[in-house]
Amino acid sequence: MSDDALAQFLTARWGLHTTFAGRLLYVPNVHRRWQLLDGTVTHCDDQLVGAAGLPNISSRPPDSVLYAPGVSTQFGRPYTVRTNEPV
C-alpha cells in the first residue's frame, strides 16, 4: 500500500469540470482519503503520450502504478465557472 504524500496529492480529486448548455461548470466533491494499492501493468497500448510530443515514454515501464479498490464520494451543487473564452 502506498502512503506516499505525493501519490495521495496527485491522485486525490476534490471536484470535476464539465460543460452543460455551453457553460463550464465545477462540481465540488468530498471523500475520505482513499487506500492506494500498488499495481502492475500487464499491457499498455498508448499512443497519446507520444502524439503529445513525448516519444518513447510509453515504451518503458511506468514510474508508478497505483489503484484504489473503491471510494465513496459526495458531490456538491454545480456552479458556473466564469471564463473569458466561450466553451
Secondary structure, 3 states (H helix, E strand, C coil): CECCHHHHHHHCCCEEEEEECCEEEEEEEEECCCCEEECCCCCCCCCHHHHCCCCCCCCCCCCCCEECCCCCEEECCCEECCCCCCC
